[in-house]
Amino acid sequence: MESILVVIETPRSDTGKYVFNEKENCNQLKKILPLGMHFPYDFGMVKNTRASDGDPIDAMVFTECRTYPGVQLNCRTIGALLAWQTSPGKKSVRNDRFFFVPVDSIVFEHIKNISDFSPAHNRQLAAFFVNYNKAERKTFKPTRYINAAQAEKLLRSHWPG
């Protein structure tokens, strides 16, 4: 697959969750995370995609450079965490998290699949998403990680047309 353009909405270490407001053409604060919680890596979206929840595909980017809301990075896919999410009073929907590395990364160039990180790292990553959703009274149930090839195939199914 060619490189994927990922738009960063929330930079690593930020305690606020930002989203792009298409109507106003700006980034907007969606929520503030609980005390002591912050994003472990840059978080954003894959433009021109639609996930099962109706939003663009969720993207987490492992990068050594500083980013900011709205910056776009050319990335390669390294995997995904398949998961179900339930909001209060609603039925469960698939809400997977896809993982990327910028094509120009030096620090993470050796990471080809999410399994190249340690099992402890990946357990903590899944726990972040569980706790992040718990703060909004949502249930996030990770099912399994998939490798880069499987994630790319799944990504293709979310592009319109």
N, C-alpha and C positions, 0 to 999 in steps of 0.2 A: 504494500500500500504506500502511496505517496505520503509525504509529511501531512500532518493534521494541524490545522490552525486552531489553537486554543486561546480563548480570551480569558485573561485573569480577572476575576471579580474581587477576590479576597486574597491579599498577599500572606505569605507565611508569617507566623507569629502574631497576626492581627487578632484582636478580640471582638471585632465587629464583622458581621456577615453583610457583604454588599452584593447587590444585584443590578444588572443593567436595566434601566427603565426605558423601553423603546419609545414610549409615547413622549417622554420628556427629553429623550436623547442624552441621558446622563446616568452616572452610577448613583445608587441610592442605598442608604443604610437600611437593611431589612431587619436586623436584630443585633443585640449585643449578647455575647456569650457569657455564661456564668463566671463568677470570679475564679481565677486560676486556670481557665480554659482558653486555649488559643489554637489557631489552625497550625498543624504540624508542617504543612507544605502549602504551596500556592494552590488555590482552588478557583475553578471557573467553569467554563462551558465550551462545548464544541459548537461553533456557529452552524446554522442551517440544518440542525438535527432536531428530532422530536423523540423523547423517551416516552415510556409508558405512562408517566405522570403528566405528560403534556408539555413539560419544560424541555429546554435543550439538554443534551447529554451532559451529565456532571463529570468534570475533569479535575484530577489532581495532578499537579506537575512537580516533579522532583528536579530542582535546579539550584545551582550555586549562586546565581545572580539575583539581585534585588529586583522585585517587580512592583507594580502598582496597579490599581483598578483600571481596566481598559486596555492594558498592554496586550499585544497579540504575539504569541510565540509559535514558531514552526516546530512541531514535535513529532516524535515517533511513539507509537503505542507500545507499552510494555506489559499490559494486562488489564484485568478488571476484577472487581469484587461484585459478585452477583448477590442481590439482596432484595428483600421485600420490606416495604414501608407501610405502616398503618397510621393514619391520622385519626384523632378522636371522632367517632361517629361515622367513619368512612370505611370502605372495604380496602383490603391490602392491594397495593400495586407494586410492580417491579420498579425498583429505583436503584439501578446499578451505579457503581462508581468506576470510572475508567482512569487508568494511570498512564502518564506520559513522561518523557524526558525530552528536553529541547534537542534538536538535531545538532546544535553546536556545543552541547555540554561537554566539558572535559572531566569534571568530577564524577559524573554519572554515565559516561560513555560506555563503561563496562556492563551496565545494567541493560540486559536484553529482554528479560522477563521479570515479572513481579517476584517470582521465586528466587531471583538472585539476591534479594534481601533476606535477612535471617527470618526464621519462623517467629521469633519473639517480636521483631519489627512489625511483621504482618499481623500478628495478633493485636498489637497495640494500635495499629492503623484501623483495624476493624472495630476495636473498642472505642476509638475516637468517634467514629460515625454512630455507634450505638449511643454513646453519651451525648453527643451533639444533638441527636434527635430526641433523646429523653428530655432535654431541656425545653423542648417545645411540646412535650406530652405526646410525642410520636414514638411508635415502636419501629425500630430498625433491626431486621433479622438477616444478618449475613448468612449466605448458604455456602459459597465457596469462591475461591480465587480461580480465574482462568488465565491462561498464558497469552502472550502477545498475538499469536496467530488466531486463536479463538476470539480474542477481544476485537481484532480487526474485522473478522467476519461478522460479529454482532454489531459493530459500529456501522458497517455498510448497510445493514438492515434498517437503520434509523435515519438514513438520508432520504428525503422525499424524491419521488420519481424513480 
